Each structure stands twice: as structure tokens, then as C-alpha cells.
Amino acid sequence: MSPTTNLSTAYDSAHGHVTFLGAGPGDPGLLTLRAVEALAGADVLIAEPDVLDVVRGHARASVSTPELTVIDDASTAAGIPVLRDAVNLVMEAARSGRRVVRAVTGDPGLDADAGHEMLACAAEGIPFEVVPGIAAAVGVPAYAGVPLRDAQGADVRFVDARTASERCWSEVGASDGTVVVSTTLDAVAAAAGELVAAGRKPDTPLTVTVAGTTTRQRTWAATLGTIAQVFKQGKVLPSPEGHRPVIAVVGERSAPAQRDQLAWFESKPLFGWKVLVPRTREQAASLSDQLRSYGAVPHEVPTIAVEPPRTPQQMERAVKGLVTGRYEWIAFTSVNAVKAVREKFEEYGLDARAFAGIKVAAVGEQTAKALIDFGVKPDLVPSGEQSAAGLLEDWPPYDPVFDPIDRVFLPRADIATETLVAGLIELGWEVDDVTAYRTVRASPPPAETREAIKGGGFDAVLFTSSSTVRNLVGIAGKPHNVTVIACIGPATAKTAEEHGLRVDVLSPEPSVHRLAEALADFGAGRRAAAVEAGEHVTRPSERRPGGRRRRTTT
């Protein structure tokens, strides 16, 4: 048994166990392996709402997640409803013998409230452990492209402006090293003034980063003497969001010229773009991950819903034929087809062993993954284009010498095209083309999403079929003309244009991943053009409506 396993399991069930977990500065990808393991074993998860968004995806579906808000005395006096404070929530859950994870922003060792809660656990004999996280003062500069030390190992000082004393400002002001200041957007200028008053030169470079490590991140470069003017000219302040925490880095290492070369995160091709993906979350999982790797914020909106066939007898006969040896092949053309067959198997008490002796084909990687999750390794996945045409390219012709059975079971949607059926027949196969599920138009998305679609709140939308165009327009309205329209192929583009949409990006191949790549290339080109023109890089949703756009094929 590994030491890590001992940590997660060795606790007194009579007193429970508490893990104080650092959730990092905001990017869920910065959670440590130990943090993910602790979250997976938690019975209770306690965190403020913003931290909860980072960690909840790694917790079990059944875990209790009280959204914690610690209200101070001033809020109580103002009549704001008070929730039980963190100590009481942690202690009550631990006393009941459960595994508690108390997640905090950054690192627990730098969180005074977490330290207070640890002391409470120690006083009552409740065992606890600490899982460190990446502190915002370190992680945010790294994402902003601002190194804190040079080859000579310059001194680095960390200051929390909210609690810094006059002596603290004097000490850091007298040094010539890098200073990392944790403060709020509306207090940056005051912190800069403190450093100048303490001896730092007004022309000392300064960077200020808000929402660091998230796709909402933004960084300003200035000097101690000009930051107030930069904020004023950029209309950054006054703002209702002036209380938002920021990390300011003061010193030669934060020079704007150097940041231009090292700002790897904010220079991603789709950084901050809100991209509409008209697919279900299950269908869009890998596509959304790919978009995130380009810096985008994917928003999945299903445009179709899947329902059982109106007459299930055909599907029932085909599944029984599968078990009795009627078929040489079964071909899956979608994840939904896999799901439909799997559900029918479970209804009959069957499992993946029923596929023994049958060759299995999958139209693409996502369908293959769904089969593997079912316990079935496909024998055929297209080596080229992931489509019906690509599947036919690799499908062997029927050979009566080597193929004892000449029949293929093809479970698919009621609206599927005949391309695959016709191709298989041409190769000499008999095909049982069975309706495994029906596709119907999904319910409209929430009003907020509909307004964002029609009002230009999305930077781009990816259309992966003609039906996604028709269904999205039908349930939510036509995307605004500032939204970049990306289509998977000519037929989908034609449908989009018929609905009054101007297509900006056309995928070079009918693949969702090549479509995402094409959109990223479009974003990179747009960013490069803005930089070359000396303009501020903006997202499409920030443009004035009515601008002329051209189709881009990559």
C-alpha cells in the first residue's frame, strides 16, 4: 500500500477526517494529483462558490456540497442572511465521521481562515491533513508571462496590501528586488503610491493581472507612476468590479517588452473567446477540451434530443439476431447508437460478451471510445476521414470464402443518410438498416443563452451539420452578425447561408477536430493582424456590428 493511499484511508471513523486543500489560483488544471484523489474520496466538500467551481468536477456525484459563504459582522448588521461559518461547518461534518474536504483558493498555508480551522480540529482531536496548492502570487505571474527571478537570483518579496504595515512598505520600497503585491483592482494605484513613497522610482515597471490563470485573465503593463493614468484611459476604473483581487508585479522582470515575448497564456489563438457548441455535453467533451486548449470558453447547447424508436420491434429482433449469429459485422455510426444498443443489452441482461465472434466497426474515435467504455474493442475505425465515407474506404468487400455470414447490423438514427448502406451493398454485403433511436429538436436553451446568441454574446459558433444550423436557429434564433460562423463542410455552410448567416470558417475536412483547428487558425490570423496594425486585440463579440467578414478556408 502506497503512502498516498494511507493518507486517504487512515482516519478515525468516530471523529472523521479533514483535508485542507489548496485549489490554486483559478485554473482547474492546476489541481495536484493528491488534490484530485482527496476530492474523489470526499463525503463532504466545503468551499466558497468560486472555489467550488474549480473542484466540484472531481468529487463524486453524491458528495454533499454546501456552498460556503463566511459573512462578517458588518454584513450581519446590514441584515444579510448569515450562513454558519467555516469552522462550524467543518467541525460538524467531521464529528459525524465523514471525510471532509475544505477547499480554499491558492494554498491553505497562506489562508488565515484555514489556519484557524486547523487549530479547531487539533483542539478537538480531529485528524487532518494539508494538500498544498499553487499560490496566486506565484501562479498568476507565470500565466501572465512575468518571471519573478532572473539568472542572478534577484530577491523576491510578497506583500498582501490589505494587511501590510508602514514598516512592510518601507522595507520592500528600500529593496531593489521584485515585489509581488496581492491587492484589489481599485487599490492598485494606492499600493503603487506606497512603493514610490518608500523609495521605489516612479518609472519602475509594473504589471497588473486580474482573473489570473482563467480565460477571463487580463494584464496591464505600466509603471508605478503611470498605472493610475493607464486605468483611467482604459476606463478600467471606477468599476463595479473594482473589488476583484489582482496580482501586481513590480520590478525589472515585469518589463512590458519581456512580457510580450513570454505571455504564452493570453496569446493563445482563441483566448477568452466564448464559443457556442451546438451539441450535448457527452458529444462535445473532446471538442470542448480542444477548444479550451486554444484558450476558448466552450458553451454546449444541445440542439437535438434522442428518443427511442416509435416501433421497437425491429431493434429487438436485430439484437436477438446478434446473439444468435445472424451477423458478421455490426457498424456503429454514433455514440448514440452505442448507447441505444447498450441499453437494449441491459434490458435483456446481456453484456459485452455477446459481441464474441462478431466484427465491430466504429465511425470515429468518439464512437470507438464509447464502445471501449462498454467493454468492446472495435475491429475497424477509419484510418482517414472519420465519416461514413471514411468507414467505407477501409471496409473489406464481402468474400464468401473468408466471410461465413454476409450480413451487417447497422443501428442508427431515423434521419441518417443512405451513404453507408449503399456503399456496403456495393461491396457485396446485406444490410439490416435498423432505427435504433430518433432525433428530435431539443427544448430551447435558457433565456440568457438565447439572448447571448441573438445579441452577439458569443464570439463564435461551430456548426457540425446542417441539422445543427436548422435546429439552433429554430430553438434559439439566428446568431448575431458579429459572431464568427464556422462550418464543418460545404453542405453545412450552404444551410447556414440559406438561413442568412455569413460563413467565416470552413473546415478543410469533415471532422469536428479539424473544424476547431480551422477556427483556431482564424483566431490566430485575426490576432496577428491586430498586433501588426498596433491595435488592441479584441474578441469578435467586442466588435461593432456590421463589419464585413470573409470566409476563411484553412
N, C-alpha and C positions, 0 to 999 in steps of 0.2 A: 504494500500500500504506500502510495507516494505521500510526501509531507503535505502537499496541497489537499489531498483527499482527507488527511487527518484534520486539517484546519476546518474543512467544511462539514465534517460529521461529528467531531468530538465536542459535544456540548451536553450540558445537564438539562434533560427534558423538563425537569421540575422548575428550572429557572430560565429556560430559553437561551438564546444566544443573539448577540447584536453584532452586525458588521457595519462599521462606519466606512462608507465607500466614496471615493473621490470620482465624480462623474466627468471631470475635466472641464474645459472652458466652453464647450457647446457642441463640438462635432462628435456625434455618437461613435464614429470610427476611432476615437482616441481612448475609448474604454480599454482597460487592460484585460488580458485573458483571465486573470483572477477575478476581476470585477464581473465579467460575463458569467463565470462559474458560480459566484456568490449569488447573482441575480437569479440564475436558473434554479437555485435551491431555496430561494426565499419563500416564506409563508406570508410575510407582511413586508410591503415596500412603502417607506415613508420618505417623501421628498416634496419640495416646493414644485408648483406646476411646471416651471420651465425646466427643472432638472428631470422631472417625471417624463417629459417628452424624450429625453435622451436615453433613459434607462429602461422604460417600460417594455420595449420590444424584446428584451432579453429575459423578462420574467415569465413565469408560467401563466397561462390564461386564467387560472383560478386564483392567482395571488390577490390578496387584499391590497388595494392601493388608495389609502386615504390621502387626498391631495392636501398637503400641509401648508398652512399659512400661519406664520407667527406674527401676531398683532401686538404692537407695543401699547403702552399705557395711553399715549395720545390718541391712538385710533379708538381705543375703548371709550375714552371720554367723549369722543365725537359721535358715539352711537353706532360704530361699525360692529357688526356681529363678530364675536370672538370665538375662534376655534381653540381647542385645547392645545397648549404649546407642545413643542417638540419633545421635551423631557417626559411629559406625561404620556404622550402617545407611544414613545419608545419603551418606557418602563411598563406600561400596561400590557403592551403586546408581548414583551419578553417574559413578564410574570406568568403569562398563560402557557409558557413552554414552547413558544414558536420561534422560528428563525426569523429575525428581523434584519432587514437591510435599510440603513439610514443613509440615503444618498445626498451628497452636498456638491455644490459647484466647486470645480477645481480640486483641491487636495484637503482632506479632513484636518491635517496638521496645521493648516493656515486658517481654519474656520473656528472662531472663538465659541460659537454655539455648539459645535460638535465636541469641542474640548469639555464644555460644561456637561454635556450629556454623557461623555465617557466617565467623568468623575461620579456622576449619579449612578451609573452602572457599577463602578468599582465599590462605591459605598454600600450598595445593596448585595454585592456578591454575584452580580450577573456577568457571566463571561462575555467578553467582546474581543473583536479583532479590528484592525485597521487595514484597509486596502487603499494604498496611496493612489492619487490621480494626478494628472498633469495640471499644474497651477496655471491660472490665466496669465500671470505675469511672465511666464516662460513660453507657454503655448501660443498665445496671441501674437507676440513679436515674430515667432517662427513662421506663422501663417501670413503675416504682413510683409515678410521678406526683410526683416530688420534684425541682423545678428547682434547679439549683446556683447560679444567679446571679440577681440582681434587676435592676431598671432602673438602679440606681445602680452596677452592676458590682462587687458585693462580691467580695472576694478569695476564691479557692478553693484549698485545699491538699489534696494527695493523699498519703496515708500508707499504707505497707504495714506493718501491725502486726507481721508476722513478722520484719522486719529493722530496724524503727525503733529509733533510739538514744534515750537520755535527752535529748540535745540536741534531737532532732527533736520529741519530745513537748513539750518546753518551748517551742519556737518556735510550734507550732500552738496550744498552750494559751494563749499570750500574745496571739494574734491574735483578732479578732472576726469573721473570715470563716467561710465554710463549710468543713468538714473532711470529706473522703471517705476512709473507712478501709476497706482491704481486710484482712479477718481471717477467723476461723472462728467458727462458732456458739458454741462453748464458750469463746471468748476475747473475746467482745464486752464482757462486764462488766469484764474486766481493762483493755481499751482505754478504756472509759468512765472507769474509775478513774484511769488515767494522765492523761486530759484534765482531770479535776477537780483532781487533784494539781498540774497545771501551771497552773491558774488559771481554767479554764472553770467557770461556775456550774453547780451540780447540776441546776437547772431548765431548762438548755438543751435544746431539743427534739432528739430523736434518732429516726431510722427505721432499721430493720434489715431487709434483704431477702435471702432465701435462694432459690436456684434462679432467679435473675433472668432475665427475658426468655423463660422457658419456662412451660408451662402448670402446672408444679409450683410456680411462684413464690408466695411468701408474705411479707408485710411486717408488721412490728410497729412501732407508734408508741409512744414513751415519752419519757423524759428521761434525761440521763446518770445522774441519781441513782436512777431507778426501774426501769431496764431489767432489773436482776437480779431484782427482785421480779416484774416482768411475766412474765419467763421462768419463774419458779418457779410463779406462779399458773396459767400456761397449760400447765404440765408440759412445757415445751419442753426443759428440761434437768433432770437428766442424760439423755442420749440417745445411742444407738449412732451417730447421725448428727451428733454434736457437732463432728466434724472438717470438716463441709461448709463450703465457702467462702461468705462473705456480704459484702455491701457495706453499710456503715453510713454514714449521712449525718448530720452534726452541725451544727446552726445553725438560724437562724430560718426558712430556706427549707424545712425539713423538718417544719414545724409540722403536727400532725395535722389541724387544721381545713382547711388548704390542701390537704393530700393527699386529703381526702375529695372535693374538687372536681376534682382532677387525676388521680386513679387510674384512668385510662382502660382499662388492660390487665386488672387484676384485677376490674373491674366489668363485664366482658363477660358476657352473659346465661348462657352455659354454661361459665364459666371453670373449668377443671380437671375438668370432667365427663368421665368415661370412658364413651364411647358405643359400644355394640356395633352394628355394621352388618353384617347377615347377607347379604353379597354378596361376590363376588370382587373383588379389588383393581382389576381392569380396569373392572368395572361401577361400582364405588364411588368412582372417582377424583374426579369433580367434587363428589359428595355429601360426601366426606371433606374436600375443600378448603373447602366451605361450612361444615361443622361446625367446622373449625379457625378460620375467621374469627369464629365466635362464642365462641372460647376453649376448645372441647372437644378431647378427645383421642380420635379415632376409632380403632376396632379392628375391622378387617374379618375376618369369619369366613364363608367360603363355605358355603352350605347345600345347594347343588346342584353337580353336576359335569356337564359336557357331553360327550356321546359321539356318534359317527357313527350314522346310522340303521341299523337291522338289515338293511334291504334298500336298497342304494344305487342300484339301477337307476332308480328314479323320479326321483331327483335328477339322475342323469347324463342322462336323456332331456330333462329340463327345461332344463338348461344348454345342451345341444346345440340345443334349440328356441330358446333365447335368441339364439344366434349366427345361426341360420338365419332369423330374422324371424318367429317364431311369436307373439311377444307385443308388445302396445302399451305395457304397463306392467310394472314389477317393483316389489313393495312389500316393504320391509324393516321388520319389527316389533321387531327387537332387534339389539344389537351382535353377538350370537352368530350371527344369521342372516347378517349381513355376513361374518363370519369364515368361516362354512361355505361360502358361495358363493365367496369369495376363494380358499379352499383348493382348491376344485374347479377354479377357473380355473387356478390354478398347476399343478395336476395335468395339465391339458390344454395347458399352455403358452400360456394366454391372459392378457390384462391388461385394464386398464380400457377400452381402445379397443373391446372387444367390446360395450360398452353404447351405442355410437353408434346414434342413431336410436330408442332406447328411452327412455321416460319413467321416471324413478326417483322413488319415494316413500320417505320415512323417517318413522317414527312419532314421533320426537322429536330433540332436539338431540344427544344422545349417539350415537344411531344415525347421524345426519347426519354427525357428526364422524368416525365410523369409515369412512363412505363417502368423505369427503373425503380421509382418510388413504390410502384405496385409489386415489384419483385420480378419483373420481366426485362431481360436484356434484349433489345431489338437486334435482329439479324441484318437489317438493311436500313441505313439512314443515307440520304443523298450525299454524295461526295462533293457536289457542286451546289447549285441553286436549291434552297430549301422551299420547295413548292411541289405541286403535283407534277409539273413538267420535269423538275429535277429528279423526282422519285422515278418517273418513267425512264429517264436516261439510264438509270442504274438497274432497273428491274429486268431480270432474266426472262427470255421468251420461254413459253411452255415447251418442255421436252418430254414426250411420252416415255422415253427410256429412263430418265432420271427423276421424273415427277410422277409418283403413283396417283396423284389426285390433281385434277385440272381446275379446281375451283378456289376463288378468293372471296373472303368475307370482308366487305367494306362498310363498316359502321360510320355514318357521318351525318351532317346536318341536313335538314329538309331543303335548304336553299343552295346546297353545294353545286358547283358546276360539273359538267359531264366529262371534263378533260381526262381525268384519271380512268374512269370507266371505259371510255372509248379507246384509250391507249392500251389498257390491259387486254381488251378484246382483240385489238390488233396484234398483240403479242401472243395470242392463242389461248388466253385464259377465259374461263367462265367466271362471271362476277355476280355475287349476291349483293346488290346495292341496297343497303338497309338504312332506313331512317332511324338513327339512334337517339336523336334529340331534335327539338325545334328551336329555332331562334326567333325571338320576338323583340320588338322595340322596348328598351328599358324605360323605367319611370324617369321623369325629369329630375335633374340634379337639384340641390338646394337653390333657393332664390339667389343667394350670394354668389354661387358659381355661375348661374345664368347671367347675372348682371356683369360679372367679370368677363364672360365670353363676349357678350354683345357690346360692352363698354370699353374694350381694349385692355382689360386687366391681365391678359395672358400675352406673353411675348411670342409664343409660337404654339402651333398645334400640329400634331403628327397624325395624318390620315393613312391608315394601313389597308383600307379597302374602300370601294365605292359605297358600301353599306354604312361604313362609319361616317362618311360625309352626310349621307341622307338622314341617318338616324340622329346625329348630333344636331344638325340644323332643325330636325323635327322636334326634338325634346328640349333644346336649349336656345335655339336661334342661331343666326349667322355670325361667325366671328367678326370682330371689328376689323376695318381695313388696315389698322397698324399692325395687326397680328401676322407674323410670318407663317405662311401656309406651306407645309412640307408634305409631299405625297409619295407613296411607295412605288407608283408606276404610272404610265400614261393613261390607263383606263380610270384610275382613281383621280388623276389630275383633270381629266375631261369632265368627270362628275362634279368635281369641285368648281370648275369654271362654269358649268351649267347652273350651279347654284349661286353664281355671282361672286365667286372667290377668285382672287388673283394668286396663282401658284408661284411661290418664290423658290422652292427647293424641290427637285425631283431626284429620287434615289436612282443611282446607276443600275441597281439590281433590285428585284422584288424581295427584299429582305429587310425586316424591321431594324436590324443592326446596321445595315448599310444606310438605311434611311436616317438613323441617328447620327452616323458618321457624316452624312451629307449636310445635316443641319449644323453639326459642329464646324464643318469646313466653312459653311456660310457665315457662322458667327465669327470665326477666326478672321475671315476676309473683311468683314464689317469692322471688326476691332482694329485690324491693321490699317484700314483706310482712314479711320478716325485718328489714330496715332500719327500717321503720316501727315494728315492735314492739321495737326496740332490741336485737335478738338478733344473735348472730354468724351470718354467712351460711355455711351448710354445704351440702355436696353431698348428694344423696339417699342415697348409699352410707354416709354418716356418720350417718344417722338410725337411731333404734331401730326394729327390725322391728315390724310390726303396726299402724303408723299408718294412719288412714283416708285414702284418696285419692279424689279426684273426677275424672271425665272432664272435660277442657277442650277445647272446640272453638273455634278462632280463625278 
